[in-house]
């Protein structure tokens, strides 16, 4: 039985908020513990990002589809997994919950709830990295949808973690969390 749209949006919002909180929080913690070693910080953040995806997809996948990303939502709708009229509500839930997850992570590390990032994330290399990461997530989503029993298998969960980790690691911005800069991250990267 398919859940109501409200149930799916609440599940999507909770999952997205927890994902962003974990990614931002592990990024802050990795920065603090790595002693300036960006490779170690990226590794620590990447492992947490892949692992939390597996957990959240397992929990929220049956309820909302566990998109957690507007690009994945659009791909799944294009593949006919849900009505295109539901794209906007999903994206709104993802954006609002992503902001809430960021605020929560900042508060957990005694930072200002919102901070203006000063590290520039522009240029062709940044756009290319974002395109590759988004394409990887969309490809992964379409593979999982087309072979849905994989989602319930160990193989499917390992595939998710590996693909998300790879997309996370290859971004020229170093990590997703650097897009939403925190005061201490800004100070280190300036």
JOUR-V892376 format. One record per residue. N is the residue number from 1. RES is the residue in one small letter. BURIAL is I if it has 9 or more other ideal C-beta (glycine too) atoms within 8 Angstrom, else O. D_FIRST is the distance of its C-alpha to the first C-alpha in Angstrom with 2 decimals. Layout:
n	res	burial	d_first
N	RES	BURIAL	D_FIRST
N	RES	BURIAL	D_FIRST
This chain:
n	res	burial	d_first
1	x	O	0.00
2	x	O	3.79
3	x	O	6.45
4	x	O	9.39
5	x	O	12.36
6	x	O	14.39
7	x	I	12.33
8	x	I	12.30
9	x	I	15.99
10	x	I	16.95
11	x	I	15.59
12	x	I	17.36
13	x	I	20.39
14	x	I	20.66
15	x	I	20.38
16	x	I	22.89
17	x	I	25.20
18	x	I	25.31
19	x	I	25.90
20	x	I	28.72
21	x	I	30.18
22	x	I	30.38
23	x	I	31.86
24	x	I	34.36
25	x	I	35.19
26	x	I	35.75
27	x	I	37.83
28	x	I	39.97
29	x	I	40.41
30	x	I	41.21
31	x	I	43.80
32	x	O	45.37
33	x	O	45.54
34	x	I	46.51
35	x	O	50.00
36	x	O	50.01
37	x	O	48.79
38	x	O	46.17
39	x	O	45.18
40	x	I	44.30
41	x	I	42.46
42	x	I	40.42
43	x	O	39.67
44	x	I	38.55
45	x	I	36.32
46	x	I	34.88
47	x	I	33.97
48	x	I	32.19
49	x	I	30.33
50	x	I	29.04
51	x	I	28.22
52	x	I	26.27
53	x	I	24.18
54	x	I	23.17
55	x	O	22.35
56	x	I	20.39
57	x	I	18.41
58	x	O	17.55
59	x	I	16.55
60	x	I	14.93
61	x	I	13.81
62	x	O	10.30
63	x	I	10.09
64	x	I	12.36
65	x	I	13.47
66	x	I	16.69
67	x	I	18.98
68	x	I	21.64
69	x	I	24.01
70	x	I	24.46
71	x	I	25.67
72	x	I	22.60
73	x	I	20.45
74	x	I	22.69
75	x	I	22.54
76	x	I	18.76
77	x	I	18.78
78	x	O	21.68
79	x	I	19.83
80	x	O	17.19
81	x	O	14.26
82	x	O	13.83
83	x	O	16.11
84	x	O	19.67
85	x	O	19.85
86	x	I	17.74
87	x	I	20.41
88	x	O	22.80
89	x	I	20.57
90	x	I	19.44
91	x	I	23.13
92	x	O	24.36
93	x	I	22.09
94	x	I	23.36
95	x	I	26.96
96	x	I	27.13
97	x	I	25.57
98	x	I	27.83
99	x	O	30.82
100	x	I	29.81
101	x	I	29.43
102	x	I	32.89
103	x	I	34.41
104	x	I	33.05
105	x	I	34.47
106	x	I	37.76
107	x	I	38.05
108	x	O	37.36
109	x	I	40.36
110	x	O	42.55
111	x	I	42.57
112	x	O	42.51
113	x	O	38.94
114	x	O	39.55
115	x	I	42.31
116	x	O	43.69
117	x	I	43.72
118	x	O	47.10
119	x	I	46.46
120	x	O	46.34
121	x	O	43.41
122	x	O	44.58
123	x	O	45.99
124	x	O	45.13
125	x	O	44.34
126	x	I	41.77
127	x	O	40.10
128	x	I	40.14
129	x	I	38.64
130	x	I	35.82
131	x	O	35.24
132	x	I	35.18
133	x	I	32.80
134	x	I	30.41
135	x	O	30.68
136	x	I	29.97
137	x	I	26.78
138	x	I	25.64
139	x	I	26.63
140	x	I	24.80
141	x	I	21.55
142	x	I	21.96
143	x	I	22.78
144	x	I	19.73
145	x	I	17.49
146	x	O	19.52
147	x	O	19.50
148	x	O	16.17
149	x	O	17.02
150	x	I	19.91
151	x	I	17.90
152	x	O	17.32
153	x	O	20.97
154	x	O	24.16
155	x	O	25.44
156	x	I	22.70
157	x	I	23.30
158	x	I	27.04
159	x	I	26.75
160	x	I	25.05
161	x	I	27.75
162	x	I	30.54
163	x	I	29.61
164	x	I	29.13
165	x	I	32.31
166	x	I	34.25
167	x	I	33.26
168	x	I	34.21
169	x	O	37.48
170	x	I	38.79
171	x	I	38.62
172	x	O	42.18
173	x	I	41.36
174	x	O	41.17
175	x	I	37.85
176	x	I	35.12
177	x	I	36.43
178	x	I	39.80
179	x	O	38.44
180	x	I	38.01
181	x	I	41.41
182	x	I	42.44
183	x	I	46.06
184	x	I	46.95
185	x	I	45.33
186	x	I	47.23
187	x	O	50.44
188	x	O	50.03
189	x	O	49.12
190	x	O	51.82
